Structure formats: C-alpha cells, structure tokens
Amino acid sequence: MSKTPKRVAVMSPQTRLAHSRRRARGRWRVPQLHPDDAERALALYRAQRSKGVLALVFMFGLLLGLPLVFSVWPALDGLRLLGIPVSWLMLAVLPYPAMVAIAWWQLRRAERIEDR
C-alpha cells in the first residue's frame, strides 16, 4: 500500500506572518461615527463631490480638447520650437502642468469646504 505524500503549502515567511496577524486580530469592523458627525461628513462629501465635478470637466476638456485643437489648426504640425513640432510639445508637455494646476485648485477648494 503506497502512502500519498502530505501536501505542504510553500510560502514566504512574510506571507505566513501576515496570515497569522489577520487571524489574531479578529474581524475588521467599519468604525461607526456619531450621528451628528456622520451627518456632517455626508454633507462635506456631497459638497466636495459637487465641486470636484467641475475639476473633472476641466481635466477632460483639456485632454479631449487637444485633438480638437489639432484638427482645427493643422498648421501646428508645421510650426517648430527647437526643432520639435509644437503639436508634439502640446501633447507631451502641456497636459502635465495643467493637470497639476487643476489638482491644486481642486485641493484648495476642498480644503476651504472643510474649514467652514
């Protein structure tokens, strides 16, 4: 009679440690807010979400507007700055500082809502 070999899980010591911690802690529970705090948090969330929609519109306008600019002014391909077509510079350089500016603007607006 042949014995089947026992199956052994091979895992990293870090994985074993993570699994043991998870079992030791018990079930994770979502913290419950006081009803007044929950109401204020919900109002804050809604106000920030409504302000965030405008920032998203600007972001999509920037990213989806560039192809429109290139189709309206095809001469931008012929225009060169330091030997690089301006249209390429607009695609490779312009969006990033603009997105940082939009993100900074939205962050300031969200913080102002929190400070009220």
Backbone as a printed PyTorch tensor [residue, N CA C, xyz], in Angstrom:
tensor([[[  0.8350,  -1.1630,   0.0000],
         [  0.0000,   0.0000,   0.0000],
         [  0.8930,   1.2430,   0.0000]],

        [[  0.6810,   2.1400,  -0.9790],
         [  1.5150,   3.3410,  -1.0510],
         [  0.8410,   4.5080,  -0.3370]],

        [[  1.6350,   5.2070,   0.3670],
         [  1.1180,   6.3850,   1.0620],
         [  1.2680,   7.5880,   0.1450]],

        [[  0.2220,   8.4080,   0.0850],
         [  0.3300,   9.6400,  -0.6940],
         [  1.0720,  10.6740,   0.1410]],

        [[  1.9730,  11.3870,  -0.4930],
         [  2.7310,  12.3770,   0.2760],
         [  1.8130,  13.4990,   0.7780]],

        [[  2.1410,  13.9760,   1.9430],
         [  1.3600,  15.0600,   2.5400],
         [  1.6180,  16.3550,   1.7800]],

        [[  0.5520,  17.0910,   1.5090],
         [  0.6820,  18.3660,   0.8060],
         [  1.1190,  19.4430,   1.7880]],

        [[  2.0740,  20.2320,   1.3640],
         [  2.6070,  21.3010,   2.2040],
         [  2.5540,  22.5910,   1.4060]],

        [[  2.0050,  23.6440,   2.0210],
         [  1.9720,  24.9490,   1.3640],
         [  3.3260,  25.6170,   1.5320]],

        [[  3.9020,  26.0400,   0.4470],
         [  5.1910,  26.7250,   0.4780],
         [  4.8990,  28.2050,   0.3200]],

        [[  5.3490,  28.9790,   1.3100],
         [  5.0990,  30.4140,   1.2550],
         [  6.2220,  31.1550,   1.9370]],

        [[  6.2760,  32.4030,   1.6510],
         [  7.2830,  33.2790,   2.2340],
         [  7.0110,  33.4690,   3.7220]],

        [[  8.0480,  33.6940,   4.5270],
         [  7.8160,  33.9750,   5.9430],
         [  6.9560,  35.2200,   6.1620]],

        [[  7.0920,  36.2170,   5.2730],
         [  6.2720,  37.4180,   5.3960],
         [  4.7980,  37.0890,   5.1750]],

        [[  4.5150,  36.2110,   4.2390],
         [  3.1370,  35.8180,   3.9830],
         [  2.5700,  35.0800,   5.1860]],

        [[  3.3650,  34.1910,   5.7590],
         [  2.9250,  33.4490,   6.9310],
         [  2.6390,  34.4150,   8.0840]],

        [[  3.5080,  35.4100,   8.2660],
         [  3.3200,  36.3990,   9.3230],
         [  2.0510,  37.2100,   9.0820]],

        [[  1.8050,  37.6010,   7.8390],
         [  0.6020,  38.3710,   7.5160],
         [ -0.6530,  37.5540,   7.7810]],

        [[ -0.6230,  36.2650,   7.4290],
         [ -1.7850,  35.4130,   7.6850],
         [ -2.0340,  35.2290,   9.1770]],

        [[ -0.9650,  35.0860,   9.9540],
         [ -1.1470,  34.8900,  11.3940],
         [ -1.6800,  36.1640,  12.0470]],

        [[ -1.2500,  37.3270,  11.5870],
         [ -1.7590,  38.5860,  12.1450],
         [ -3.2440,  38.7490,  11.8430]],

        [[ -3.6350,  38.3610,  10.6540],
         [ -5.0300,  38.5150,  10.2690],
         [ -5.9250,  37.6620,  11.1700]],

        [[ -5.4910,  36.4660,  11.4800],
         [ -6.2910,  35.6070,  12.3380],
         [ -6.3210,  36.1160,  13.7690]],

        [[ -5.2200,  36.7000,  14.2250],
         [ -5.1290,  37.1380,  15.6120],
         [ -5.9880,  38.3710,  15.8850]],

        [[ -6.1570,  39.2120,  14.8940],
         [ -6.8890,  40.4580,  15.1020],
         [ -8.3920,  40.2760,  15.1840]],

        [[ -8.9030,  39.2510,  14.6310],
         [-10.3560,  39.0960,  14.5970],
         [-10.9400,  39.8140,  13.4020]],

        [[-12.2250,  39.9190,  13.3840],
         [-12.8990,  40.5500,  12.2460],
         [-12.6990,  42.0580,  12.2810]],

        [[-12.5110,  42.6250,  11.1130],
         [-12.3420,  44.0610,  10.9930],
         [-13.7150,  44.6910,  10.8940]],

        [[-13.9500,  45.7170,  11.6750],
         [-15.2510,  46.3850,  11.6550],
         [-15.0960,  47.8250,  11.1830]],

        [[-16.0670,  48.2700,  10.4240],
         [-16.0800,  49.6550,   9.9850],
         [-16.3920,  50.5220,  11.1960]],

        [[-15.5830,  51.5640,  11.4320],
         [-15.8670,  52.4060,  12.5910],
         [-17.1900,  53.1530,  12.4070]],

        [[-17.9480,  53.2450,  13.4700],
         [-19.2290,  53.9380,  13.4310],
         [-19.0470,  55.3590,  13.9420]],

        [[-19.5360,  56.3120,  13.1820],
         [-19.4690,  57.7080,  13.5950],
         [-20.6950,  58.0590,  14.4260]],

        [[-20.5230,  59.0610,  15.2350],
         [-21.6550,  59.6190,  15.9700],
         [-22.6230,  60.1740,  14.9260]],

        [[-23.9350,  60.0980,  15.1350],
         [-24.8870,  60.5590,  14.1150],
         [-24.6560,  62.0020,  13.6590]],

        [[-24.2770,  62.8940,  14.5690],
         [-24.0070,  64.2780,  14.1660],
         [-22.7810,  64.3570,  13.2620]],

        [[-21.7330,  63.5960,  13.6280],
         [-20.5280,  63.5800,  12.8100],
         [-20.7950,  62.9360,  11.4560]],

        [[-21.6120,  61.8920,  11.4400],
         [-21.9370,  61.2150,  10.1790],
         [-22.7030,  62.1530,   9.2540]],

        [[-23.5980,  62.9300,   9.8220],
         [-24.3670,  63.8820,   9.0080],
         [-23.4530,  64.9520,   8.4250]],

        [[-22.5200,  65.4670,   9.2400],
         [-21.5770,  66.4850,   8.7590],
         [-20.6450,  65.8890,   7.7070]],

        [[-20.1850,  64.6500,   7.9150],
         [-19.2990,  64.0040,   6.9470],
         [-20.0070,  63.7980,   5.6110]],

        [[-21.2790,  63.4340,   5.6580],
         [-22.0370,  63.2400,   4.4250],
         [-22.2290,  64.5700,   3.6880]],

        [[-22.5210,  65.6290,   4.4290],
         [-22.6730,  66.9440,   3.7980],
         [-21.3450,  67.4110,   3.1960]],

        [[-20.2540,  67.1550,   3.9020],
         [-18.9270,  67.5170,   3.4060],
         [-18.6030,  66.7330,   2.1380]],

        [[-18.8940,  65.4500,   2.1480],
         [-18.6580,  64.6030,   0.9800],
         [-19.4460,  65.1030,  -0.2310]],

        [[-20.6980,  65.4170,  -0.0220],
         [-21.5340,  65.8830,  -1.1440],
         [-21.0450,  67.2190,  -1.6870]],

        [[-20.6600,  68.1410,  -0.7970],
         [-20.1750,  69.4500,  -1.2520],
         [-18.8740,  69.2980,  -2.0340]],

        [[-17.9570,  68.4680,  -1.5390],
         [-16.6900,  68.2730,  -2.2390],
         [-16.8980,  67.5420,  -3.5580]],

        [[-17.8240,  66.6110,  -3.5900],
         [-18.1030,  65.8830,  -4.8280],
         [-18.6610,  66.8180,  -5.8830]],

        [[-19.5650,  67.7050,  -5.4800],
         [-20.1410,  68.6230,  -6.4690],
         [-19.0850,  69.5990,  -6.9870]],

        [[-18.1640,  70.0160,  -6.1290],
         [-17.0730,  70.8910,  -6.5930],
         [-16.0960,  70.1120,  -7.4650]],

        [[-15.9100,  68.8350,  -7.1820],
         [-14.9740,  68.0140,  -7.9380],
         [-15.4150,  67.7540,  -9.3640]],

        [[-16.6980,  67.8130,  -9.6090],
         [-17.2060,  67.5900, -10.9680],
         [-16.6640,  68.6500, -11.9190]],

        [[-16.5780,  69.8810, -11.4750],
         [-16.0540,  70.9600, -12.3230],
         [-14.5770,  70.7060, -12.6500]],

        [[-13.8070,  70.2510, -11.6670],
         [-12.4040,  69.9400, -11.9230],
         [-12.2830,  68.8050, -12.9400]],

        [[-13.1500,  67.8020, -12.8470],
         [-13.1320,  66.7150, -13.8240],
         [-13.5010,  67.2050, -15.2180]],

        [[-14.4560,  68.1110, -15.2920],
         [-14.8410,  68.6700, -16.5920],
         [-13.6460,  69.3970, -17.2180]],

        [[-12.9240,  70.1870, -16.4110],
         [-11.7400,  70.8770, -16.9320],
         [-10.6730,  69.8780, -17.3850]],

        [[-10.4880,  68.8090, -16.5960],
         [ -9.4850,  67.8090, -16.9360],
         [ -9.8270,  67.1160, -18.2520]],

        [[-11.0750,  66.6800, -18.3860],
         [-11.4870,  66.0290, -19.6360],
         [-11.4810,  67.0280, -20.7900]],

        [[-11.8400,  68.2680, -20.5160],
         [-11.7860,  69.2910, -21.5620],
         [-10.3720,  69.4920, -22.0730]],

        [[ -9.4240,  69.4720, -21.1530],
         [ -8.0240,  69.6130, -21.5440],
         [ -7.5810,  68.4240, -22.3830]],

        [[ -7.8380,  67.2220, -21.9090],
         [ -7.3400,  66.0310, -22.6000],
         [ -8.0820,  65.7430, -23.8970]],

        [[ -9.3870,  66.0060, -23.9180],
         [-10.1500,  65.7450, -25.1330],
         [-10.1540,  66.9560, -26.0670]],

        [[ -9.7940,  68.1020, -25.5480],
         [ -9.7570,  69.3110, -26.3690],
         [ -8.5140,  69.4150, -27.2360]],

        [[ -7.4220,  68.7880, -26.8060],
         [ -6.1970,  68.8630, -27.6090],
         [ -6.3740,  68.2820, -29.0130]],

        [[ -6.9760,  67.1060, -29.1840],
         [ -7.1970,  66.6230, -30.5570],
         [ -8.0870,  67.5650, -31.3740]],

        [[ -9.0260,  68.2010, -30.7030],
         [ -9.8720,  69.1670, -31.4000],
         [ -9.0480,  70.3680, -31.8760]],

        [[ -8.1470,  70.8430, -31.0270],
         [ -7.2610,  71.9540, -31.4130],
         [ -6.4120,  71.5580, -32.6070]],

        [[ -5.8970,  70.3230, -32.6060],
         [ -5.0620,  69.8740, -33.7170],
         [ -5.8510,  69.7200, -35.0090]],

        [[ -7.1190,  69.3570, -34.9060],
         [ -7.9160,  69.2270, -36.1290],
         [ -8.3340,  70.5910, -36.6640]],

        [[ -8.5260,  71.5600, -35.7750],
         [ -8.9180,  72.9050, -36.2150],
         [ -7.7140,  73.6500, -36.7940]],

        [[ -6.5360,  73.4750, -36.1740],
         [ -5.3210,  74.1570, -36.6460],
         [ -4.2600,  73.1380, -37.0200]],

        [[ -4.3650,  72.5300, -38.2070],
         [ -3.3640,  71.5380, -38.6180],
         [ -1.9880,  72.1650, -38.8670]],

        [[ -1.9180,  73.4730, -38.9580],
         [ -0.6290,  74.1400, -39.1810],
         [  0.2980,  73.9980, -37.9770]],

        [[ -0.2360,  73.5850, -36.8270],
         [  0.6180,  73.3990, -35.6470],
         [  1.6590,  72.3090, -35.8640]],

        [[  1.3770,  71.3780, -36.7990],
         [  2.3710,  70.3410, -37.1100],
         [  3.5850,  70.9320, -37.8040]],

        [[  3.3690,  71.9540, -38.5990],
         [  4.4790,  72.5680, -39.3280],
         [  5.2770,  73.5340, -38.4850]],

        [[  4.6750,  74.0560, -37.4470],
         [  5.3420,  75.0060, -36.5600],
         [  6.3110,  74.2500, -35.6550]],

        [[  7.5400,  74.7390, -35.5770],
         [  8.5400,  74.0260, -34.7690],
         [  9.1670,  74.9540, -33.7450]],

        [[  9.4500,  74.3550, -32.5770],
         [ 10.1310,  75.0630, -31.4970],
         [ 11.3100,  74.1880, -31.0820]],

        [[ 12.5270,  74.7000, -31.2820],
         [ 13.7460,  73.9330, -31.0240],
         [ 13.7820,  72.6270, -31.8230]],

        [[ 13.2330,  72.6720, -33.0330],
         [ 13.2450,  71.5160, -33.9160],
         [ 12.1660,  70.4840, -33.6320]],

        [[ 11.3080,  70.7490, -32.6530],
         [ 10.2430,  69.8110, -32.2980],
         [  8.9150,  70.4250, -32.7000]],

        [[  8.0210,  69.6490, -33.3580],
         [  6.7160,  70.2060, -33.7240],
         [  5.9480,  70.6800, -32.4760]],

        [[  5.3120,  71.8250, -32.5930],
         [  4.5610,  72.4040, -31.4740],
         [  3.4430,  71.4640, -31.0410]],

        [[  2.8410,  70.7560, -31.9890],
         [  1.7670,  69.8200, -31.6230],
         [  2.2970,  68.7210, -30.7050]],

        [[  3.5070,  68.2560, -30.9300],
         [  4.0900,  67.2330, -30.0620],
         [  4.3660,  67.8080, -28.6810]],

        [[  4.8700,  69.0240, -28.6490],
         [  5.1220,  69.6610, -27.3540],
         [  3.8240,  69.8520, -26.5870]],

        [[  2.7740,  70.2150, -27.3090],
         [  1.4770,  70.4000, -26.6440],
         [  0.9730,  69.0780, -26.0700]],

        [[  1.2380,  67.9770, -26.7590],
         [  0.8010,  66.6610, -26.2610],
         [  1.6860,  66.1460, -25.1270]],

        [[  2.9880,  66.4090, -25.2280],
         [  3.9180,  65.8170, -24.2720],
         [  4.1640,  66.6900, -23.0440]],

        [[  4.0210,  68.0030, -23.1670],
         [  4.4110,  68.8910, -22.0720],
         [  3.2230,  69.6210, -21.4580]],

        [[  2.3470,  70.1380, -22.2560],
         [  1.2510,  70.9860, -21.7660],
         [  0.3030,  70.3050, -20.7750]],

        [[ -0.1240,  69.0570, -20.9910],
         [ -1.1320,  68.4900, -20.0860],
         [ -0.6760,  68.3460, -18.6390]],

        [[  0.5900,  68.0440, -18.3990],
         [  1.0290,  67.7410, -17.0360],
         [  1.0120,  68.9470, -16.1050]],

        [[  1.5910,  70.0740, -16.4900],
         [  1.4620,  71.2400, -15.6020],
         [  0.0110,  71.6950, -15.4620]],

        [[ -0.7660,  71.5460, -16.5290],
         [ -2.1770,  71.9340, -16.4550],
         [ -2.9330,  71.0150, -15.4880]],

        [[ -2.6500,  69.7140, -15.5170],
         [ -3.3160,  68.7950, -14.5920],
         [ -2.8890,  69.0650, -13.1540]],

        [[ -1.6280,  69.4040, -12.9420],
         [ -1.1670,  69.7460, -11.5930],
         [ -1.8820,  71.0010, -11.1060]],

        [[ -2.0320,  71.9880, -11.9830],
         [ -2.7250,  73.2190, -11.6020],
         [ -4.2000,  72.9400, -11.2670]],

        [[ -4.8570,  72.1160, -12.0630],
         [ -6.2620,  71.7760, -11.7910],
         [ -6.3720,  71.0090, -10.4770]],

        [[ -5.4480,  70.0750, -10.2300],
         [ -5.4780,  69.3010,  -8.9830],
         [ -5.2400,  70.2140,  -7.7770]],

        [[ -4.2890,  71.1270,  -7.8870],
         [ -4.0110,  72.0620,  -6.7940],
         [ -5.2290,  72.9460,  -6.5270]],

        [[ -5.8470,  73.4330,  -7.5920],
         [ -7.0370,  74.2760,  -7.4720],
         [ -8.1670,  73.5140,  -6.7800]],

        [[ -8.3760,  72.2530,  -7.1750],
         [ -9.4310,  71.4420,  -6.5610],
         [ -9.1190,  71.1530,  -5.1000]],

        [[ -7.8690,  70.8940,  -4.7860],
         [ -7.4830,  70.6360,  -3.3990],
         [ -7.7550,  71.8540,  -2.5230]],

        [[ -7.4210,  73.0290,  -3.0020],
         [ -7.6810,  74.2710,  -2.2560],
         [ -9.1790,  74.4330,  -2.0190]],

        [[ -9.9850,  74.1640,  -3.0440],
         [-11.4430,  74.2940,  -2.8960],
         [-11.9860,  73.2890,  -1.8920]],

        [[-11.4910,  72.0580,  -1.9190],
         [-11.9580,  71.0390,  -0.9920],
         [-11.5590,  71.3970,   0.4430]],

        [[-10.3660,  71.9290,   0.6350],
         [ -9.9310,  72.3240,   1.9760],
         [-10.7440,  73.4960,   2.5080]],

        [[-11.1060,  74.4070,   1.6200],
         [-11.9470,  75.5370,   2.0690],
         [-13.3030,  75.0490,   2.5630]],

        [[-13.8430,  74.0470,   1.9060],
         [-15.1190,  73.4730,   2.3370],
         [-14.9620,  72.8410,   3.7270]],

        [[-13.8500,  72.1510,   3.9380],
         [-13.6110,  71.5130,   5.2430],
         [-13.4350,  72.5410,   6.3610]],

        [[-12.8440,  73.6810,   6.0390],
         [-12.5690,  74.6950,   7.0560],
         [-13.8140,  75.4260,   7.5110]],

        [[-14.8690,  75.3700,   6.7420],
         [-16.1040,  76.0830,   7.1360],
         [-16.7240,  75.4960,   8.3630]]])
